Amino acid sequence: MSQNGYSKYKTTSVTSASREKLLLMLYEGAIKFTKQAKVAMEEKKIAEKGMCIGKAFDIIMELNNTLDHKVGGDLATQLEQLYMFITDQYTQANITNDPKHLDNALSVLNTLYDGWVQAIEQIKKASGGK
């Protein structure tokens, strides 16, 4: 598949994805960029580390910005606190070059991702597997 073809495919897959799939894709992206930042940090590739942290940070901020506190109530507040913790860990990782901050962010991201996967599966089962 050509680069242009892949780009069109990727755009189509994003624009046709369900809200649940988009949510999981955002988490997957944040996890991927966090892991890439950790590798770059270990390889002393400072610019690449910063770029990957920046991308992951942007994804988490987008997730935070889409929280609906009127509908989500306490859950939205708890997610906001977790997102703020993650972004703080990214900032600390960028400043200190200590991979433990990226590990902390990954731990929370993986837990949230797994929770969303389970919640989405339960919703699908409850609605007849659609």
N, C-alpha and C positions, 0 to 999 in steps of 0.2 A: 504494500500500500504506500503510495507516495506521501510525502510530508503534508501536502495540501489535502489529500484524501483523508489522511489520519486526522488532520485538524477539523475537517468537516464532520467526520464521524464523531470526534470528541464533542464538538459543539452540539451535534444532534443528540448524543447520548445525555448530555447535561440538560438540554432544553426539554427533552421528553421524559426525564426522570421524575418519579413521584417525589413528593416532599420528604417522605421517609428515606428514599434512596439518596436524595440530595444531602440530607442530614448525615447519613453514613459516609457519603463521599467527602464531606467536609472534615469529619473526624479522621477518615483515612488519610486525607491530605496532610492534616496537622501531624498525625503520627509519622507519616513518611518524611516530612520536612524536619521533624524533631530528630528522627534517627539519622538523617543525612547531616544535620548540624553536629550531632555527636561524633560522627565519623570525621567530618571536616575538622572538628576541634582536636580530635586525637591525632590527625595528620598535620596539625598546625597550619591549616588553610583558613586563615582568619577571615578573609573576604567572603569565602564560600560559607563559612560558619555563620557570619552575620546575615548573609542573604537568606539562608535556610531558616534561621531563627526569625527573620523578618516576615517570611512567607507564613510560617506557622503562627506567629503572633497575629498577623492580619486575619487568618482564618478564625482564630479564637475570638478576636474582636468582632468579626462578622457574626459568629454564633451568639455572642453576648448582645450585640445590637438587635438581633431578631427575637430576643426573649420578650414575651408578652406577659407582663406582670399582672395584668387584669385577669387574664385567663389562667396563667400558670401559678399564681399565688406563691405559696411557700416553695414549691419546686423551682419556679423561676428565680426566686431569691437565692436558693441554695446553688443552682447552676451558675448564677452570676458570681457568687463567692468563689466557686471552683474555677471559673474562667479567670477571675482576677488573680487567684493563686497561680494558675498556669502562666499568665502573662508576666507576673512577678518573677517566676522561676526563669522564664526566657530572658528577662532583663538581667537577672543575676548571673545567668550563664554567659551572657554576652560580655558582661563587665569583668567577671572573675575567671572566665575560661575553666570553670569547675564543672565537669560533666555530671556531678550529682544533681545539679539543678535541672538538667535535661532528663535525667532518670526520674526525678520527682514529677516533672510534667508528663512524661510518658506513662508513669504509673496511674495518674489520674485520668489521662486520656484513654488508656486501655480499659480502665474500669468503666468509664462513661460509655465508651463504644460498645463494650459487651452488654451493658445494661440496656442501651438503645436497641441492640440487635434482639435481645430477649423480648423487650416490650413490643417491638414491631412484629415479631413472630406471634406473640399472644394476640395482638390485634388482628392479624391475618387469620388465625384460627377461629377467633370469635366472630369474624365476619364471613366465615365460610371459605377461607383460603384465597381470597381475591388478591 
